[in-house]
Amino acid sequence: MKLNVIFIICVFVTTFAHPQPKKFKTFFNIIKLKIFEVVDLSINGTECAADLKTSIKALHRLDWWALKMFDSSSKINSGLLQGNRRLFGDYGQCLSLQKHSNQSGVDGQYCTIPLTLSKNLRDFFYKHIFSTNTHPQARRTIDANVFSKFAVLFYGVCLPKSCSVSNLSKIWSVLEKLYRPPFQAKFSNDLCYYKGQKNTKSVMDFYVFLFFSLVVTIVLASTGYDLHLRHKREKPDFFVSFSLYTNTKRLWSTHCDNDSLTCLYGIKTISTIWIILGHITIFKGILATNSRTIVSGWMHDYKNSFFIAAPYNVDTFFSISGLLVVYVYLKMSEKRRISYFLLYLRRVLRLGPALIATIFINISIVKYLVEGPLRYSALKDLKTNCENSGWYSLFFASNFVIYEDRCLVHSWYLSVDTQLYLLAPLLLYGVKKNPKSTFIGGCILCMFSFAYTWTSVIRNNLGFTIFLEDRVDEIYSNPISRIPTWLIGTYFGYLLHKNNSKKTIIPKIANTVMWSLSICTFTILTLSQASILRDEYNVYRSAFFNTFSRPLWSLSVCYIIFSCSTGHAEIVRSFLSHPVFVILGKLTYSIYLIHLTVIHVVVANKTQVGYFSTSEILLDFWGYYVCILISATALCVVFESPVVAYLTQLKNGKWKKVKM
């Protein structure tokens, strides 16, 4: 990089100085000869060597194409000490360099070169960057080992297309021997791009495109058949399940089959938005020019606790899942005997098609949608991981895969929820036969979970913000730690079912007290994120919050659902049951599946990093959310709604028109 800076100074000084000082001209020639020497010692006689020399000579003559090539390469930016470690240069300008436009030029190739700092340099920066930090927990959140993973500069350079990774590695080897730079460079074909570069095709691509072609054909045929039946005023049948017209009409319908639980639409929508905000915050932080500020100041500000508390919304969904398992089963069992096998089959059919489609999109479609310096990292997270571990997600076992190698990293929730669903037969049988004994058994399971979580935090010395830890899978995506929140939901599901046969009367004072406690719980748990991060690390306090904070959150959510569903909070119920929430609530599952893919695609197409701030997160959110809604709507209408319609009509035993 030093040679890079010295070289550009020499070019302009020797070119524009009148008359040219001999000392500067001599100095430039020395630099040029040194570069030629390195090239000759490493890759002499290759096309890359010839193109590099041509580029340097043309740069001295101020040829326009050579200036564009040099301008496209990264320069040392300000803010390095604040975490500005992605120096991209100008990706688009580099790829626009084509030899056919100027026969004296060369084709441009953009390469991202990760520069890993030496241990001494890493220790130096870690010591001085965090020595003035006002919050002790910053050292706990980012210790020396974690810091070493981020002590990598991503340096973008524009080079002749003829230079292969092998050529660049040889040049770097010579540079290391001659100058011993305090960092190591890594070269990879995956990090080099040029115009007209073809995407690597895999065996799966054929089957994926065949799958989507068949789906599109079926959807179009079903839509045409549906419109034909409507024109003839005939009753719909099975073949209209995939109709775009019917499924879109069903999606936009605000009719609810179960009016007592309509508040769930609003709760699910708000929780989903909160989770998306949390994920956008993570992406913004990784690509920020001021990432040090996030750890040293932003995370410890009370007004930003809202973003850090986003993981609590996962527990909201666990509670809702447990609630619906018991409530729906007990309601259906009043009419007929329910097969536990059919319960599992129904779940697989309900969740499977949209999940398969999302995995296929990641494997074979996403690579055609991303282009930029971050393309490789996006395809690694989406395409490569789904090729290698997609089966784990399909069989609801992705939480057993290492986080970095997981297909759909957020699919751990679906896996854990399905694993907890395995408890359903035992739980439902007990609820029907002996509710009190089942409740006691649930309490014992919760005590076991509390003991596991507590000892895991103590044993592994985990922090309060468990999702930031290296051993995130130890607790965060472990089904044992999620048992209490799920069981709390099942308990309230039982209470809601009992309320259908015998209306629950909650005294006004008791209801007011419970609402106050719930709101206080939400507030305290949210603000505690910043409060605890401000103080010295205490393993017992971390164990306490990791063990009991999520069940407390779930209790508060479940009481709000219970109060709204039993007629004790009509204003809140009306708000949470608003038609907009009803429509968005139907998209919750599709939004959950596709939102990280959309965020990855948008981020991967960025050619510059941005400044991290709360206002930037909120402004970016709306753009992301619109893209997510469009993608989720397509996924829902094509893959989710047909299965839901089929299962619903199969349960009813006949096909009928959609209620509006």
Salt bridges, closest charged atoms under 4 A:
ASP40 OD1 - LYS53 NZ 2.61
ASP63 OD2 - ARG61 NH2 2.87
ASP123 OD2 - LYS119 NZ 2.92
ASP205 OD2 - LYS367 NZ 2.58
ASP226 OD1 - ARG230 NE 3.25
ASP257 OD1 - HIS255 NE2 3.19
ASP301 OD2 - LYS303 NZ 2.50
ASP315 OD1 - ARG482 NH1 2.72
ASP315 OD2 - ARG550 NE 3.74
GLU334 OE2 - HIS497 NE2 3.20
ASP381 OD2 - HIS600 NE2 3.23
GLU387 OE2 - LYS383 NZ 3.05
ASP405 OD1 - LYS380 NZ 3.43
ASP417 OD2 - ARG347 NH2 2.66
GLU469 OE2 - ARG140 NH1 3.56
ASP470 OD1 - LYS149 NZ 3.46
ASP473 OD1 - ARG406 NH2 3.03
GLU474 OE2 - ARG459 NH2 3.14
GLU474 OE1 - ARG471 NH2 2.98
ASP535 OD2 - ARG541 NH1 3.65
GLU570 OE1 - ARG573 NE 3.25
ASP620 OD2 - LYS284 NZ 2.88
GLU640 OE2 - ARG350 NH2 2.84
